[in-house]
Amino acid sequence: RQRVLDAVDALGFRPNQHAQSLHTGRSWTVGLMTTDGIGRFSTPVLLGAEDALGAGKISVLLCDTRGDAIREQHHLRNLMDRRVDGIIVTGR
């Protein structure tokens, strides 16, 4: 066991997150969907989410809908397909 752990360290091995997601049922990703392209509201929310979730090794994926319903549906389907652990929705 120790030889394997030493080899892991020496080779810089990193586990495949997709494989771990299949095993755990978690993607360790949260989507943040916004209509606020200017960022007056969404930027502080994004920074706060990254501060809070990043400490727990959860990534935040930003999706800007630009107020377009078709783009919103595309982003929502994409986030659902990625099996994100949650979606934060912000607007103006």
PyMOL CGO cylinders between C-alpha atoms (Angstrom):
from pymol import cmd
from pymol.cgo import CYLINDER

trace = [
    CYLINDER, 0.00, 0.00, 0.00, 2.74, 2.46, 0.92, 0.3, 1, 1, 1, 1, 1, 1,
    CYLINDER, 2.74, 2.46, 0.92, 4.56, 1.82, -2.37, 0.3, 1, 1, 1, 1, 1, 1,
    CYLINDER, 4.56, 1.82, -2.37, 1.39, 2.64, -4.27, 0.3, 1, 1, 1, 1, 1, 1,
    CYLINDER, 1.39, 2.64, -4.27, 0.88, 5.84, -2.28, 0.3, 1, 1, 1, 1, 1, 1,
    CYLINDER, 0.88, 5.84, -2.28, 4.50, 6.82, -2.91, 0.3, 1, 1, 1, 1, 1, 1,
    CYLINDER, 4.50, 6.82, -2.91, 4.04, 6.24, -6.64, 0.3, 1, 1, 1, 1, 1, 1,
    CYLINDER, 4.04, 6.24, -6.64, 0.85, 8.33, -6.59, 0.3, 1, 1, 1, 1, 1, 1,
    CYLINDER, 0.85, 8.33, -6.59, 2.78, 11.21, -5.03, 0.3, 1, 1, 1, 1, 1, 1,
    CYLINDER, 2.78, 11.21, -5.03, 5.81, 10.82, -7.30, 0.3, 1, 1, 1, 1, 1, 1,
    CYLINDER, 5.81, 10.82, -7.30, 3.72, 10.74, -10.48, 0.3, 1, 1, 1, 1, 1, 1,
    CYLINDER, 3.72, 10.74, -10.48, 1.36, 13.53, -9.42, 0.3, 1, 1, 1, 1, 1, 1,
    CYLINDER, 1.36, 13.53, -9.42, -1.67, 11.31, -9.90, 0.3, 1, 1, 1, 1, 1, 1,
    CYLINDER, -1.67, 11.31, -9.90, -5.04, 13.03, -9.68, 0.3, 1, 1, 1, 1, 1, 1,
    CYLINDER, -5.04, 13.03, -9.68, -8.29, 11.06, -9.59, 0.3, 1, 1, 1, 1, 1, 1,
    CYLINDER, -8.29, 11.06, -9.59, -10.70, 11.50, -12.49, 0.3, 1, 1, 1, 1, 1, 1,
    CYLINDER, -10.70, 11.50, -12.49, -13.54, 13.70, -11.23, 0.3, 1, 1, 1, 1, 1, 1,
    CYLINDER, -13.54, 13.70, -11.23, -16.01, 12.27, -13.75, 0.3, 1, 1, 1, 1, 1, 1,
    CYLINDER, -16.01, 12.27, -13.75, -15.34, 8.75, -12.53, 0.3, 1, 1, 1, 1, 1, 1,
    CYLINDER, -15.34, 8.75, -12.53, -15.73, 9.88, -8.93, 0.3, 1, 1, 1, 1, 1, 1,
    CYLINDER, -15.73, 9.88, -8.93, -19.02, 11.59, -9.85, 0.3, 1, 1, 1, 1, 1, 1,
    CYLINDER, -19.02, 11.59, -9.85, -20.37, 8.31, -11.18, 0.3, 1, 1, 1, 1, 1, 1,
    CYLINDER, -20.37, 8.31, -11.18, -19.43, 6.61, -7.93, 0.3, 1, 1, 1, 1, 1, 1,
    CYLINDER, -19.43, 6.61, -7.93, -20.60, 9.30, -5.48, 0.3, 1, 1, 1, 1, 1, 1,
    CYLINDER, -20.60, 9.30, -5.48, -23.53, 10.77, -7.41, 0.3, 1, 1, 1, 1, 1, 1,
    CYLINDER, -23.53, 10.77, -7.41, -22.09, 14.27, -6.93, 0.3, 1, 1, 1, 1, 1, 1,
    CYLINDER, -22.09, 14.27, -6.93, -20.54, 16.51, -9.56, 0.3, 1, 1, 1, 1, 1, 1,
    CYLINDER, -20.54, 16.51, -9.56, -18.94, 18.93, -7.08, 0.3, 1, 1, 1, 1, 1, 1,
    CYLINDER, -18.94, 18.93, -7.08, -20.24, 21.70, -9.37, 0.3, 1, 1, 1, 1, 1, 1,
    CYLINDER, -20.24, 21.70, -9.37, -22.92, 24.34, -8.87, 0.3, 1, 1, 1, 1, 1, 1,
    CYLINDER, -22.92, 24.34, -8.87, -24.33, 26.36, -11.76, 0.3, 1, 1, 1, 1, 1, 1,
    CYLINDER, -24.33, 26.36, -11.76, -24.92, 30.08, -11.44, 0.3, 1, 1, 1, 1, 1, 1,
    CYLINDER, -24.92, 30.08, -11.44, -27.37, 31.33, -14.05, 0.3, 1, 1, 1, 1, 1, 1,
    CYLINDER, -27.37, 31.33, -14.05, -27.84, 35.08, -14.44, 0.3, 1, 1, 1, 1, 1, 1,
    CYLINDER, -27.84, 35.08, -14.44, -29.54, 37.65, -16.66, 0.3, 1, 1, 1, 1, 1, 1,
    CYLINDER, -29.54, 37.65, -16.66, -27.31, 40.40, -15.28, 0.3, 1, 1, 1, 1, 1, 1,
    CYLINDER, -27.31, 40.40, -15.28, -24.67, 40.76, -18.00, 0.3, 1, 1, 1, 1, 1, 1,
    CYLINDER, -24.67, 40.76, -18.00, -23.41, 44.02, -16.49, 0.3, 1, 1, 1, 1, 1, 1,
    CYLINDER, -23.41, 44.02, -16.49, -22.68, 42.25, -13.24, 0.3, 1, 1, 1, 1, 1, 1,
    CYLINDER, -22.68, 42.25, -13.24, -23.98, 44.82, -10.75, 0.3, 1, 1, 1, 1, 1, 1,
    CYLINDER, -23.98, 44.82, -10.75, -25.82, 42.08, -8.90, 0.3, 1, 1, 1, 1, 1, 1,
    CYLINDER, -25.82, 42.08, -8.90, -24.45, 38.80, -10.21, 0.3, 1, 1, 1, 1, 1, 1,
    CYLINDER, -24.45, 38.80, -10.21, -20.75, 39.58, -9.71, 0.3, 1, 1, 1, 1, 1, 1,
    CYLINDER, -20.75, 39.58, -9.71, -21.03, 39.89, -5.90, 0.3, 1, 1, 1, 1, 1, 1,
    CYLINDER, -21.03, 39.89, -5.90, -23.19, 36.74, -5.83, 0.3, 1, 1, 1, 1, 1, 1,
    CYLINDER, -23.19, 36.74, -5.83, -20.66, 34.87, -7.99, 0.3, 1, 1, 1, 1, 1, 1,
    CYLINDER, -20.66, 34.87, -7.99, -17.74, 35.98, -5.83, 0.3, 1, 1, 1, 1, 1, 1,
    CYLINDER, -17.74, 35.98, -5.83, -19.62, 35.06, -2.65, 0.3, 1, 1, 1, 1, 1, 1,
    CYLINDER, -19.62, 35.06, -2.65, -20.60, 31.66, -4.06, 0.3, 1, 1, 1, 1, 1, 1,
    CYLINDER, -20.60, 31.66, -4.06, -17.01, 30.96, -5.10, 0.3, 1, 1, 1, 1, 1, 1,
    CYLINDER, -17.01, 30.96, -5.10, -15.73, 31.98, -1.67, 0.3, 1, 1, 1, 1, 1, 1,
    CYLINDER, -15.73, 31.98, -1.67, -18.26, 29.81, 0.15, 0.3, 1, 1, 1, 1, 1, 1,
    CYLINDER, -18.26, 29.81, 0.15, -18.30, 26.80, -2.16, 0.3, 1, 1, 1, 1, 1, 1,
    CYLINDER, -18.30, 26.80, -2.16, -14.67, 26.90, -3.27, 0.3, 1, 1, 1, 1, 1, 1,
    CYLINDER, -14.67, 26.90, -3.27, -13.54, 26.26, 0.28, 0.3, 1, 1, 1, 1, 1, 1,
    CYLINDER, -13.54, 26.26, 0.28, -15.36, 22.93, 0.02, 0.3, 1, 1, 1, 1, 1, 1,
    CYLINDER, -15.36, 22.93, 0.02, -13.79, 22.18, -3.38, 0.3, 1, 1, 1, 1, 1, 1,
    CYLINDER, -13.79, 22.18, -3.38, -17.03, 22.87, -5.26, 0.3, 1, 1, 1, 1, 1, 1,
    CYLINDER, -17.03, 22.87, -5.26, -16.70, 24.64, -8.62, 0.3, 1, 1, 1, 1, 1, 1,
    CYLINDER, -16.70, 24.64, -8.62, -19.09, 27.37, -9.77, 0.3, 1, 1, 1, 1, 1, 1,
    CYLINDER, -19.09, 27.37, -9.77, -20.06, 27.36, -13.46, 0.3, 1, 1, 1, 1, 1, 1,
    CYLINDER, -20.06, 27.36, -13.46, -21.31, 30.76, -14.67, 0.3, 1, 1, 1, 1, 1, 1,
    CYLINDER, -21.31, 30.76, -14.67, -24.02, 30.92, -17.35, 0.3, 1, 1, 1, 1, 1, 1,
    CYLINDER, -24.02, 30.92, -17.35, -25.16, 34.35, -18.64, 0.3, 1, 1, 1, 1, 1, 1,
    CYLINDER, -25.16, 34.35, -18.64, -28.57, 34.16, -20.34, 0.3, 1, 1, 1, 1, 1, 1,
    CYLINDER, -28.57, 34.16, -20.34, -28.46, 37.81, -21.45, 0.3, 1, 1, 1, 1, 1, 1,
    CYLINDER, -28.46, 37.81, -21.45, -32.21, 37.89, -20.92, 0.3, 1, 1, 1, 1, 1, 1,
    CYLINDER, -32.21, 37.89, -20.92, -32.77, 35.46, -23.81, 0.3, 1, 1, 1, 1, 1, 1,
    CYLINDER, -32.77, 35.46, -23.81, -35.28, 32.67, -23.08, 0.3, 1, 1, 1, 1, 1, 1,
    CYLINDER, -35.28, 32.67, -23.08, -33.72, 30.32, -25.66, 0.3, 1, 1, 1, 1, 1, 1,
    CYLINDER, -33.72, 30.32, -25.66, -30.25, 30.82, -24.19, 0.3, 1, 1, 1, 1, 1, 1,
    CYLINDER, -30.25, 30.82, -24.19, -31.73, 30.27, -20.71, 0.3, 1, 1, 1, 1, 1, 1,
    CYLINDER, -31.73, 30.27, -20.71, -33.23, 26.93, -21.77, 0.3, 1, 1, 1, 1, 1, 1,
    CYLINDER, -33.23, 26.93, -21.77, -29.92, 25.91, -23.39, 0.3, 1, 1, 1, 1, 1, 1,
    CYLINDER, -29.92, 25.91, -23.39, -27.96, 26.69, -20.21, 0.3, 1, 1, 1, 1, 1, 1,
    CYLINDER, -27.96, 26.69, -20.21, -30.52, 24.96, -18.02, 0.3, 1, 1, 1, 1, 1, 1,
    CYLINDER, -30.52, 24.96, -18.02, -30.41, 21.78, -20.14, 0.3, 1, 1, 1, 1, 1, 1,
    CYLINDER, -30.41, 21.78, -20.14, -26.60, 21.91, -20.16, 0.3, 1, 1, 1, 1, 1, 1,
    CYLINDER, -26.60, 21.91, -20.16, -26.44, 22.24, -16.37, 0.3, 1, 1, 1, 1, 1, 1,
    CYLINDER, -26.44, 22.24, -16.37, -28.93, 19.41, -15.93, 0.3, 1, 1, 1, 1, 1, 1,
    CYLINDER, -28.93, 19.41, -15.93, -26.98, 17.21, -18.37, 0.3, 1, 1, 1, 1, 1, 1,
    CYLINDER, -26.98, 17.21, -18.37, -23.83, 17.86, -16.33, 0.3, 1, 1, 1, 1, 1, 1,
    CYLINDER, -23.83, 17.86, -16.33, -25.73, 16.73, -13.23, 0.3, 1, 1, 1, 1, 1, 1,
    CYLINDER, -25.73, 16.73, -13.23, -24.69, 19.78, -11.24, 0.3, 1, 1, 1, 1, 1, 1,
    CYLINDER, -24.69, 19.78, -11.24, -25.37, 19.58, -7.53, 0.3, 1, 1, 1, 1, 1, 1,
    CYLINDER, -25.37, 19.58, -7.53, -27.37, 22.81, -7.56, 0.3, 1, 1, 1, 1, 1, 1,
    CYLINDER, -27.37, 22.81, -7.56, -28.29, 25.91, -9.56, 0.3, 1, 1, 1, 1, 1, 1,
    CYLINDER, -28.29, 25.91, -9.56, -28.24, 29.48, -8.26, 0.3, 1, 1, 1, 1, 1, 1,
    CYLINDER, -28.24, 29.48, -8.26, -30.40, 31.84, -10.33, 0.3, 1, 1, 1, 1, 1, 1,
    CYLINDER, -30.40, 31.84, -10.33, -29.90, 35.61, -10.19, 0.3, 1, 1, 1, 1, 1, 1,
    CYLINDER, -29.90, 35.61, -10.19, -31.36, 38.51, -12.15, 0.3, 1, 1, 1, 1, 1, 1,
    CYLINDER, -31.36, 38.51, -12.15, -31.54, 42.24, -12.28, 0.3, 1, 1, 1, 1, 1, 1,
]
cmd.load_cgo(trace, "trace")
